Amino acid sequence: MKICFIMYPWERVEPETDSTIRLIHESVSRGHTVAITTINNLTIRDSIAMGFCDVFVNTAKIPDNMVSFYNKAEFKRVQLPLAGFDAIFMRANPPLDPLAMNFLDSVRADTFILNDIDGLRIANNKIYTASFEGTAKEFIPATHVSKNKEYLERIFDESPGDKMILKPLDGFGGRGVIVVEKRAKQSFRSLLEFYIGGDEHGRGSNYVILQEYVEGADEGDVRILMLNGEPIGAMKRIPAKDEVRANVHAGGKVVKHKLTEQEKALCKHIGPKLVRDGLYFVGIDVIGGKLIEVNVLSPGGISRINRLNRTKLQVQVVDFIESVVQAKEVITRRKNQFRQTIEDAHAHH
């Protein structure tokens, strides 16, 4: 199988903790042809979407250890047509580059893209959780998105709790997430001005999210990795002392976690929608049994969950890609056989 990983630059990979390198290692170990590239290396040549790719050169023995695999990796730089890959794995860091998506649009009929381009478009921002309807609503905290300061102040005043969460719409890794309290109301306006920004006409301003504060947030959150609509692993992230964000980048630590009944119910409710939207591999963040965020671009956590549970989640992910690609090949083969049958029938007359 031929797999292309569209990711961040190789020199930025931290082999100890990085999830992408585990997926790459698993693919290379199985003898697949693996290429890596970045969003900035995608091009169009003679109307064909191409990528300047670094292709892994097969070495005799592939180290089991990620650090030595990383250090010993050898590449060959080649310009390759994206449609030639069986699967393209999107592992670029947020925010999403809309132009890069257009390059991939042209190859989606030929290649299995994980996650699907349309899925990434609709889910790469933090509003996606608000699109879950019906019974899933009970799993979603009340969320308001706006750049209208007066409206947000009114929501804050009328909210039943004594605190809410404020965050930028396009942040990631927990950047800019703060707790705002009713008793510090006078600073709320200046926080909004800072977060929303822009000139007096609202040009250049940003959207912010104001969300109900879910009890238990100060004790951390649960990251669940979902594959094809099912949970395959989870960990609890506990924030550093005096820190509201549980993200590991913000100094949080991780501990082993077993899914609660409510978390299992949540996964069951949102799984089918994720799959319908082509979001086959995502990381969801859950607090107090409520869905806070869906991470679709480059969800992390594989290495940490592996370490806590002595598992190898990358095995399941690569198994899944193989099964999808094989199913596609079967369909193509059958189609070609049927066409041949029709062709033969036509030729006999």
C-alpha positions, 0 to 999 in steps of 0.5 A, a space after each residue: 500500500 502507498 500512504 502519504 502523511 501530510 504533516 508538520 516538518 519532520 524536524 519538529 517531530 518529538 519522537 518520544 511523544 509524537 503520535 504521527 511517528 507511531 503511525 508512520 513507524 507502523 506503516 513502514 514496519 508493514 512494508 508499505 511505501 510511506 511518503 511524508 510531506 507538508 502543506 507548503 510542499 503541495 503543488 499543481 503541475 499540468 493540472 495534476 496535484 503533486 507533492 514534494 515528498 520525502 519517501 522512506 528508504 527501506 533499511 534492512 532492519 527497522 528499529 522498534 524504538 521510536 527515537 532510533 527510528 527517528 534518528 535513523 530514518 533516510 529519505 529520498 526527495 521526489 515530486 509525486 502525484 497525490 492521486 497515486 497514493 492509496 491513502 493520504 493521512 492528514 496530520 498537519 497542525 491546526 489551523 486548517 489551510 483552506 488552499 491546501 484543501 483545494 489541492 486535495 479536492 482534486 484527488 479525493 475520488 482516487 484516494 482514501 483521505 483520512 480525515 475527509 476534506 469536507 469533514 475537516 472543513 466543517 469540524 476543524 473549528 470549535 463550533 462543530 460540537 454545536 451541530 450535534 442535534 437530537 439526543 446528543 444535545 445532553 452531552 454538549 455544554 451550552 455554547 455561544 459564538 459571537 463577536 458582538 460584545 454586548 450580546 456576549 455580556 448579556 449571555 454572561 449576565 443571564 447564565 445560571 452558573 457563577 462562571 463560564 469558559 471563554 476561548 478564541 475560536 481558532 486556538 489549539 493546544 489549550 491556548 487562550 482558554 480562560 475561566 471568567 467569573 461573575 464576581 470579576 465582571 468588570 474585567 469581562 468587557 476588557 477581556 472581550 475587547 482583547 480577544 475580539 480585537 479589530 477596529 471600530 468597524 469590526 474589521 479584523 475582529 475574531 470570533 470568541 466562544 463563551 461556554 457554560 462551565 462544566 463542573 469538574 473542569 478544574 480536575 482535568 479532562 478526558 481525551 478519547 481517541 475515536 476510530 471509525 466511530 468507536 472509542 479505542 483508547 482514553 486518558 485523563 489529563 490533570 492540569 498543573 496546579 493553578 492552571 485551568 487547561 489540562 493540555 499536556 502542552 500547558 503542563 498537565 499530566 496524564 493518568 490511566 482512565 477507564 471510560 464511564 457509562 456516560 462517556 460510553 453513551 456519549 461515544 455511541 451518540 456521536 460516533 455515527 455522525 463522525 463517520 458520516 462526516 468522514 471523520 474516521 480518526 479523531 480525539 474528543 475532549 470530555 469533561 464531566 461526561 460532556 463533549 467539549 471539543 472534537 480534534 480532527 486535524 492531528 489528534 494526539 495522545 497515541 503514545 501516552 495512551 499506549 504507555 498507560 495501557 501497554 497498547 499499540 493503538 497505531 496497529 488498529 489505525 493502520 489495520 483500519 486504513 488497510 481494510 478500507 483500501 482493500 474494500 475499495 480495490 475489490 469494488 474496482 476489480 469487480 467493476 472492471 470485470 463487469 465492464 469487460 463482460 459487457 465489452 465482450 458481449 458487444 464484441 460478439 455481435 
